Amino acid sequence: MTDYFAGDPRTNRERMLAGDLYIADDPESERIYRRAQLLLEEYRLQSVRGEDEAARQTLADVLGTVGEGAAIRPPLFVDYGENLHVGARTFVNMNLTALDVAEIRIGEDCQIGPNVQLLTPTHPVEPRPRRDKLEAARPITIGDNVWLGGGVIVCPGVTIGDNSVIGAGAVVTRDIPANVVAVGNPARVVRSV
């Protein structure tokens, strides 16, 4: 196998957090992943049992930030949780998959439909480095008062501007400006709001 990191003393976790190519074998990343999975299972159970205060505290322990009045319906799926930031008064419906290898920022007053996927990881197009398990990630930013319909997929590196609406099932491969409606695969702007 090619030594992709010759002369680079950083750990794979440090490379990951810098947005550079890395291999997902870092023990610290694995520890954080397992912790997040355990806490999110506890969050799901606390929510089902109606233990709202405990559930909110557990969610705060997993995520980078959770704004005041934000509501996230379980189940929630993340890689690490610590790179996911949810703004105040945002509502997230069930089955959000937020692969937060890079930072994911969801603004205030957003509506996130069920089965939405926010996907920061990328992989090389070239076969050899992909076979050698290299990957990277690019951040996702969702502005304030955005509505993502059910089943929307947001790809790595995308920014969605304030007040925009993304129609159900859309695949967002590029930035979407503020104050528009975008639909389709790939998502395209169809009108202003």
C-alpha positions in Angstrom: 0.0 0.0 0.0 1.2 3.5 -0.8 2.3 5.6 2.2 -0.1 8.5 1.7 1.0 10.2 4.9 4.8 10.1 4.6 6.2 13.1 6.5 2.9 14.0 8.1 3.1 13.4 11.8 -0.6 14.0 12.5 -3.0 11.2 13.6 -5.8 10.2 11.3 -8.2 12.0 13.6 -6.2 15.2 13.3 -6.2 14.9 9.5 -10.0 14.2 9.6 -10.7 17.3 11.6 -8.5 19.4 9.3 -10.6 18.3 6.3 -7.7 16.4 4.8 -7.6 12.8 3.5 -7.4 10.2 6.3 -8.1 6.6 7.1 -10.9 5.9 9.5 -9.0 3.8 11.9 -8.2 6.3 14.7 -8.8 4.9 18.2 -10.0 8.2 19.6 -12.6 8.6 16.7 -13.8 5.0 17.4 -14.2 5.8 21.1 -16.2 9.0 20.3 -18.3 7.1 17.8 -19.2 4.3 20.3 -20.0 6.9 23.0 -22.3 8.8 20.6 -24.1 5.5 19.7 -24.7 4.6 23.3 -25.9 8.0 24.3 -28.2 8.3 21.3 -29.8 5.0 22.2 -30.3 6.3 25.8 -31.8 9.5 24.3 -34.2 7.4 22.3 -35.3 5.5 25.3 -35.6 8.6 27.5 -37.8 10.2 24.8 -40.0 7.2 24.6 -40.4 7.1 28.4 -41.3 10.8 28.5 -38.1 11.7 30.4 -37.9 15.0 28.7 -35.3 16.8 30.9 -33.0 13.8 31.0 -33.4 13.3 27.2 -32.5 17.0 26.6 -29.4 16.6 28.8 -28.3 13.4 27.0 -28.7 15.1 23.6 -26.7 18.1 24.8 -23.9 15.6 25.9 -23.8 14.1 22.4 -24.1 17.1 20.1 -21.8 20.1 19.6 -24.6 22.5 20.4 -28.4 22.3 20.7 -30.1 25.7 20.7 -32.8 26.6 23.2 -36.2 25.2 22.2 -34.8 22.9 19.5 -36.6 19.6 19.2 -35.1 16.5 17.7 -37.3 13.4 17.3 -35.5 10.1 17.7 -34.0 8.1 16.3 -31.1 10.3 15.4 -28.0 8.8 13.6 -24.6 10.5 13.7 -21.0 9.5 13.3 -19.7 11.5 16.3 -22.3 14.1 17.3 -19.8 16.6 18.5 -19.6 18.2 15.0 -23.4 18.6 14.7 -24.8 22.0 15.8 -28.6 22.7 15.8 -30.0 26.2 16.2 -32.7 27.5 18.5 -36.3 26.5 17.8 -35.3 24.1 15.1 -37.5 21.0 14.6 -35.9 17.8 13.4 -38.2 14.9 12.6 -37.3 11.3 13.0 -34.5 9.4 11.3 -32.1 12.3 10.6 -28.8 10.8 9.5 -26.1 13.4 10.1 -22.7 12.0 9.1 -20.8 14.7 11.0 -17.2 13.8 10.0 -16.9 17.5 9.2 -19.0 20.3 10.9 -22.7 20.4 10.2 -24.5 23.6 11.2 -28.3 23.8 11.1 -29.6 27.4 11.7 -32.4 28.7 13.9 -36.1 28.1 13.2 -35.5 25.3 10.7 -37.8 22.5 9.8 -36.1 19.2 8.9 -38.4 16.5 7.6 -38.2 12.8 8.3 -35.4 10.7 6.7 -33.2 13.6 5.8 -29.5 12.8 5.2 -26.7 15.4 5.8 -23.6 13.7 4.4 -20.2 15.3 4.9 -17.9 12.4 4.0 -16.2 12.2 0.6 -14.1 9.5 -1.1 -11.6 9.7 -3.8 -12.9 9.1 -7.4 -9.6 7.4 -8.3 -9.8 3.6 -7.6 -6.5 3.0 -5.8 -6.8 5.6 -3.0 -10.5 4.6 -2.5 -9.4 0.9 -2.3 -6.8 2.0 0.3 -9.7 3.4 2.4 -8.8 7.1 2.1 -11.6 9.5 2.8 -12.2 13.1 3.7 -15.1 15.4 4.5 -16.5 18.8 3.7 -18.8 20.9 6.0 -22.5 21.5 5.5 -24.2 24.7 6.5 -28.0 25.2 6.6 -29.1 28.8 7.2 -31.9 30.1 9.4 -35.6 29.3 8.7 -34.8 26.6 6.1 -37.3 23.8 5.4 -35.8 20.5 4.2 -38.7 18.2 3.1 -38.8 14.5 3.8 -36.0 12.4 2.4 -33.8 15.3 1.3 -30.1 14.5 0.8 -27.5 17.2 1.3 -24.1 16.4 -0.1 -20.7 17.3 1.2 -19.7 21.0 1.1 -23.1 22.4 0.5 -24.5 25.6 2.0 -28.3 26.4 1.9 -29.2 30.0 2.4 -31.7 31.5 4.8 -35.4 31.0 4.3 -35.0 28.5 1.4 -37.2 25.4 0.9 -35.8 22.2 -0.4 -38.6 19.9 -1.8 -39.1 16.4 -0.6 -36.7 13.8 -2.0 -34.3 16.4 -3.5 -30.6 15.7 -3.7 -28.7 18.9 -3.0 -25.3 18.7 -4.7 -24.4 22.4 -4.9 -25.0 25.6 -2.8 -28.6 26.9 -2.8 -29.0 30.7 -2.3 -31.3 32.3 0.3 -35.0 32.8 -0.3 -35.6 30.2 -3.0 -37.4 26.9 -3.5 -35.3 24.1 -5.0 -36.5 20.6 -6.0 -35.3 17.6 -7.9 -32.2 15.5 -8.4 -29.9 17.3 -8.6 -31.8 20.0 -6.8 -32.4 23.1 -8.9 -34.0 26.4 -8.0 -37.6 26.7 -9.4 -38.7 30.0 -7.8 -38.1 32.7 -5.3 -39.9 33.0 -2.0 
